[in-house]
Amino acid sequence: MRRMTLGRGCWLAQPGYLLVELLVAAGASTTYSLRDDTISALGMLTCGPGHGGSPVDICSPWHVGMDAAFIVFGVLRAAGAVLLRPRFGAGAWGGAAVALWVVSAIAAAAVGLVPVDQQPSWHVVAALPVFVLQPLAVLVTAEALRRSGAVSRTVARSGLVVGVLTLLAAAAFALRLGAVSWVGGLERLALWPAYPWLGVVALALVPASRSETVTKP
């Protein structure tokens, strides 16, 4: 029971990442745009070019908070998946869901260790799997939860919607890289929806866990 509680806590914390990112963005230079600039720009240790190679530099004074958020929330995502593994069912879908979350979350955490202005090549290597594996993790988790009956059909189906949406947005983001506008908006559409969805899943798993406690001899 304690394991499930810790796992739900790890996933309940995920929407908090959005707050951290918005706060860091609010502290960045006025040239920073949530719509047009990448999330990675908020983690730069030095001032650098804005969207589309703009000559006006972006400065992110709170870059330490952004890079720390990549690491902390990534670790929590991976830990939550491992701890909640029993709720995903005993089949291959559950195992695949955990594997996808762990790998994508480790990649996301690695992004915080290699800021784009310091190690651009390694930053790309770390970030790329997130855009592919995280949407897949949502889709596979939704199907695993549907099969196990751990959450309502509505919650499971919402995961399918979130997974498809983020996967399409990730593809669009890849096509828009280097463009002048909407790069940041598409990147956020590819990543953000997964985090509140994990919080919803964590809340949806509470009734099942409580019923297990009540019926436990």
C-alpha distance (Angstrom), angle and dihedral (degrees) to the residues before:
residue distance angle dihedral
M1 . . .
R2 3.82 . .
R3 3.80 89.3 .
M4 3.81 91.3 55.7
T5 3.79 91.5 47.1
L6 3.81 91.4 52.8
G7 3.78 91.2 46.3
R8 3.79 92.7 51.4
G9 3.79 89.5 47.7
C10 3.81 90.9 54.7
W11 3.78 91.2 53.0
L12 3.80 95.6 39.5
A13 3.80 87.0 59.7
Q14 3.82 93.2 57.7
P15 3.83 98.1 87.8
G16 3.80 85.9 58.7
Y17 3.79 88.4 72.7
L18 3.80 89.1 70.6
L19 3.79 90.8 56.0
V20 3.81 92.0 50.6
E21 3.79 92.4 49.8
L22 3.80 92.8 48.4
L23 3.79 91.3 49.0
V24 3.81 92.2 50.3
A25 3.81 89.9 47.0
A26 3.80 90.0 50.9
G27 3.79 88.8 55.6
A28 3.81 94.2 48.8
S29 3.80 123.7 97.1
T30 3.79 116.1 -72.4
T31 3.80 90.3 -108.8
Y32 3.83 90.0 69.6
S33 3.80 114.4 104.9
L34 3.81 126.0 -166.5
R35 3.78 87.7 -154.1
D36 3.78 99.5 47.6
D37 3.82 108.4 23.9
T38 3.78 128.2 71.3
I39 3.77 125.5 -112.4
S40 3.80 89.1 -122.1
A41 3.81 90.1 66.2
L42 3.81 88.1 68.2
G43 3.80 89.9 61.1
M44 3.81 96.2 52.1
L45 3.80 114.7 123.5
T46 3.79 91.3 -153.0
C47 3.79 133.8 37.1
G48 3.80 113.3 -88.1
P49 3.81 145.0 170.7
G50 3.78 119.1 -62.2
H51 3.79 130.4 -138.1
G52 3.77 118.3 -26.7
G53 3.80 91.6 7.2
S54 3.79 91.8 -62.2
P55 3.83 112.4 -171.2
V56 3.81 88.9 -134.5
D57 3.81 107.2 90.7
I58 3.79 125.5 -132.3
C59 3.79 118.6 -137.5
S60 3.81 123.1 -164.8
P61 3.82 110.1 -168.2
W62 3.81 91.4 -179.1
H63 3.80 94.8 52.7
V64 3.80 90.9 127.0
G65 3.80 89.8 62.7
M66 3.80 91.5 49.6
D67 3.79 94.9 49.2
A68 3.80 90.4 45.1
A69 3.81 89.5 51.5
F70 3.81 91.0 54.1
I71 3.78 89.2 54.6
V72 3.81 100.9 39.6
F73 3.79 97.9 44.3
G74 3.79 91.2 42.6
V75 3.79 91.6 54.4
L76 3.82 90.8 46.5
R77 3.81 91.5 50.9
A78 3.78 92.2 52.3
A79 3.81 93.0 44.5
G80 3.79 91.7 48.8
A81 3.79 92.1 53.2
V82 3.80 92.5 50.0
L83 3.81 93.8 46.2
L84 3.81 93.6 46.7
R85 3.81 94.1 46.8
P86 3.85 93.9 113.2
R87 3.82 90.6 59.0
F88 3.82 91.0 58.8
G89 3.78 93.5 65.7
A90 3.77 131.5 -109.9
G91 3.80 97.1 -85.0
A92 3.78 132.5 97.0
W93 3.81 91.7 -92.1
G94 3.79 91.5 66.1
G95 3.78 93.4 48.3
A96 3.80 91.5 47.8
A97 3.81 91.0 49.9
V98 3.79 92.1 54.3
A99 3.80 92.5 46.2
L100 3.80 92.7 50.7
W101 3.80 93.1 48.6
V102 3.78 93.4 47.0
V103 3.81 95.2 49.3
S104 3.81 94.9 42.3
A105 3.80 92.0 45.4
I106 3.80 93.1 49.1
A107 3.81 88.3 50.5
A108 3.81 90.2 50.2
A109 3.80 90.5 50.2
A110 3.79 90.3 49.3
V111 3.82 89.3 57.1
G112 3.79 87.8 67.1
L113 3.79 90.8 55.6
V114 3.80 95.6 52.5
P115 3.84 109.2 44.9
V116 3.79 112.4 -157.5
D117 3.82 93.8 -118.9
Q118 3.81 92.9 51.3
Q119 3.80 104.0 40.0
P120 3.82 107.8 8.8
S121 3.80 96.4 170.1
W122 3.79 94.6 51.0
H123 3.80 89.6 42.9
V124 3.80 90.2 59.3
V125 3.81 91.5 46.4
A126 3.81 90.2 52.5
A127 3.81 96.8 42.9
L128 3.81 100.7 45.1
P129 3.84 97.1 71.0
V130 3.81 90.7 52.8
F131 3.80 93.1 63.0
V132 3.80 92.0 50.0
L133 3.79 104.1 34.4
Q134 3.81 101.3 38.4
P135 3.83 95.4 60.5
L136 3.80 88.7 44.7
A137 3.81 89.2 49.8
V138 3.82 89.9 55.5
L139 3.82 92.2 49.0
V140 3.80 94.7 46.9
T141 3.81 92.9 44.1
A142 3.80 90.7 51.2
E143 3.78 90.9 52.4
A144 3.81 92.4 45.0
L145 3.81 90.9 51.5
R146 3.80 91.3 46.9
R147 3.79 91.2 52.8
S148 3.79 94.1 45.2
G149 3.80 93.5 45.5
A150 3.80 89.9 -135.7
V151 3.81 92.0 136.3
S152 3.78 136.2 24.9
R153 3.78 121.0 -81.1
T154 3.79 88.7 -112.2
V155 3.80 92.7 59.5
A156 3.80 91.9 45.1
R157 3.79 92.2 49.0
S158 3.78 91.6 47.6
G159 3.79 87.0 58.8
L160 3.79 90.3 57.1
V161 3.81 89.7 52.5
V162 3.81 92.3 47.5
G163 3.79 92.1 46.0
V164 3.81 94.9 50.9
L165 3.81 92.3 43.5
T166 3.80 94.1 50.8
L167 3.79 93.0 44.2
L168 3.81 92.0 53.2
A169 3.80 91.0 44.8
A170 3.81 90.5 50.8
A171 3.80 90.1 54.2
A172 3.81 90.9 48.3
F173 3.81 90.4 48.0
A174 3.80 90.6 54.0
L175 3.80 90.0 52.5
R176 3.82 92.4 48.6
L177 3.82 97.5 48.8
G178 3.77 108.8 129.4
A179 3.80 92.8 19.4
V180 3.79 122.6 128.2
S181 3.80 98.9 -122.1
W182 3.82 143.0 32.4
V183 3.80 95.2 15.7
G184 3.80 92.1 118.2
G185 3.80 93.3 42.1
L186 3.80 93.3 53.5
E187 3.80 91.8 44.4
R188 3.79 90.7 53.5
L189 3.80 91.5 46.3
A190 3.80 87.6 53.5
L191 3.81 93.8 52.0
W192 3.79 114.3 18.6
P193 3.85 101.6 66.3
A194 3.81 91.8 61.1
Y195 3.80 93.8 62.5
P196 3.82 100.3 58.7
W197 3.81 87.9 40.4
L198 3.80 89.9 59.6
G199 3.80 87.9 52.2
V200 3.81 89.8 51.9
V201 3.80 90.6 50.4
A202 3.80 91.1 50.0
L203 3.80 90.4 52.7
A204 3.80 92.1 45.3
L205 3.80 90.9 54.4
V206 3.82 92.9 57.4
P207 3.83 97.3 80.8
A208 3.79 91.7 50.0
S209 3.79 92.0 50.4
R210 3.81 92.0 47.6
S211 3.77 91.9 51.1
E212 3.80 89.5 51.8
T213 3.79 89.1 53.5
V214 3.81 92.8 49.6
T215 3.81 94.2 49.1
K216 3.78 94.9 42.3
P217 3.84 109.0 113.6
